[in-house]
Amino acid sequence: MGKIVYLMGKSSTGKDTIYRELQKGDRVALKTIVPYTTRPIRAGELEGVEYHFVDEEEYGRLREQGKIIEERSYHTFHGLWRYFTVDDGQIQPDREDYLMIGTPEGFESMKACFGADRMLPIMIELDDGLRLQRALDREKLQEHPKYEELCRRFLADSEDFSREKMERAGIGRTFQNEDLGRCLAEIVDYIKEKL
């Protein structure tokens, strides 16, 4: 039986870097699930790699067809941005193990859809001061830095990753990412043990 390895963490904890490392497949074989978003593409991102970038009209069409498995919306400085997972044929848990990134609420929706026995939550944590510095450093590299959005995301993380939501989702095991190599090795060992 396949599992869905579900990476979670507040912004700038390094989950995207860990995701990319796990995607390489040289440590553990996981097929990726590419989520969808209505937010604009960022410098360095590619369509169909980090996300499928769609407009509000396409989001509405997918919702109308009942294809959205889980979703979350954020009212940003630049408008409403949606993130969601679509039943588009990517996920066949009877055949393969998968990797995706999301939030505790998204994890709960995926668990409701596919069953708790198919879900493997991976929570990545990092000191808030280090997270904020990483976020600032990353935003400075953007052609048009969006510092207001960075602050909104940082503050929203407190709500999205509250202790209550973590407990309700049943997320017990966490991984500290002060040292990327060590954190990645611990995650890989954990995944191998659970698959």
N, C-alpha and C positions, 0 to 999 in steps of 0.2 A: 504494500500500500504506500503510495506517495505521500509526501508531506509538503507543506508550504512553509518555508523559512521566512518569517515576517520580521524584517528589521524595523526598529523604532528608535527614536531618540529626538530630543529637542534640536532645534536648528543649530548648526555648527558643532555638533558632537563628533563629526567625522563619519556619519553613517553612509554618506554618498561615496566616500573614499573606500570604506569597507565593502560596500555594495559592489563597486567596480572591481575590487580585488577578488571578491568571491565569484564575480562573473567570468573571470579568466578561466575557471574550471581546472586549474592545475592543482588545487588543494582539495576541492570537493565538487562533484558534478551536479550543478543546479541549473535548471532552465529559468530564464527570467520572465517575469510578468511585467509588461510595460503598462503603467497606469496612464490615464488621460488627464489633461488639464486645460483650462481655458485661459490660464495666465500666459503672458508673452514669453517667447523663448529667450533664454539668457545667452550671453556670449559663451561660446564653447559647447553649448548643448546641441544635440542633433535630434531631429524628428525620428521617433520610433526607437530611440535609445534610452534617454532618461524618461521621456513622456511621449505620448501622442498629443500634439498640440492641436486643439480644436476650438471652434468659436462657440458662442452661446447657442446658435441655431442647431449645430450638430449635437451639442449636449442635450438640448430639448428633444431632438429626434430620438436619441438613444434612450432617454428617460421614458418617452412615450411608448417605445417598443419594449419596455421592461427589461432592458439589457444591463442596467446599472446595478452592480452587486453592492457596492458601498460608495459613499461620497461624503465630502466635507466641503464647506464653503467658507471663504474668508472675505470680509469686507475690508479691503485694503485702501490705502491712500490713492491708489490708481483704479479703484473700482472693485467689483465682485470677481474673485478668482475661485474657480472650482477645481477640485482634485477628485478623481473617481476611478474605480475599477469596473471594467466592462466585461460582460459575458460575450466575448467575441471569438471564442474558440481557442484562445491561448492556453486555458487551464484545463488539463486532463489529468487530475490527480490519481487516477487508477494506473497511469502509465509512467509518470515521471515525478521527480522532486523539483520544487520551484523555489524561487527567490523573489521577494518584493519588499518595498519600503512603504511604511504607512504610519498611522497614529493608533493609539489604544482603541479609539472608537471604530476605526477602520478594521482593526484586528477583530473586534467583537462581531462586526458584520460578516467578515470572512469566515469566522468560526461558526456563526449561525448558518451560513450557506454551505460550508464544506464539512463541518463537524470538528469538535475540539481535538479529536484524535489525529486529524490531518494537519493541525497547526503547530508550528514550533516558533514561539515568540523569542526574539533576541532584542533586548533593550540595551542601548548604548548610552552611557552617561559621561558627563564631563563637568568640571567645576564651572559655574556661571561666568566667572571672570575670564577664564580661558575661552569659553564659548563666545563671549562678546568680542574679545580681541580677534578671534578667528573670523567672526562675521564681518567685522570692520575691514580686516585685511582683504577678505574676498570681495566685498562690495567696492572697495577702491579700484579693483581691477576691471569693473564693468565700464562700458563706454559712457553710460549715464547712470552713475550710482544713485540708488534709491534708499537713502538713509532713513527716511520716514518709514518705509516698508520694513526695513531691517529692525527698527525699534518696535513696530507693531508685532512682528513675528516673535521677537524675543519676549515681549510681555505676554503674548497669547500662549506661549509654551507653558507658562505657569498653570493656565487653565487646562490646556490640552493634555498635559502630562501630570495632572494632580495625583496625589496619593490615592484618592478615592477612585479615580478612573483606572489607575494601575491595578488596584485590588479587585475592582469589579471585573476587569478583563482577565484576571488570573495570571498576571505577569509577575513572576517571582524572581527569576534569575536576571541579573543585570551584569553588564561588562563595562568597566572603567576604561576610557580611552585616553589616558595620559601619555601612553606610549603605544603608537599605532601597531608596531610589529608584535608586541606582546599581546595586545588586545585582539588582534586578528588571529593569532595562533590559538588563543583561548577559545574564540568563537568557532574556529574550524574544528578544534578538538571536541567541543560541545556538540556541534552539528553531526560530526561522524559518530559520536556516541549515541545520538538520538535517532539517526536515520536507519 
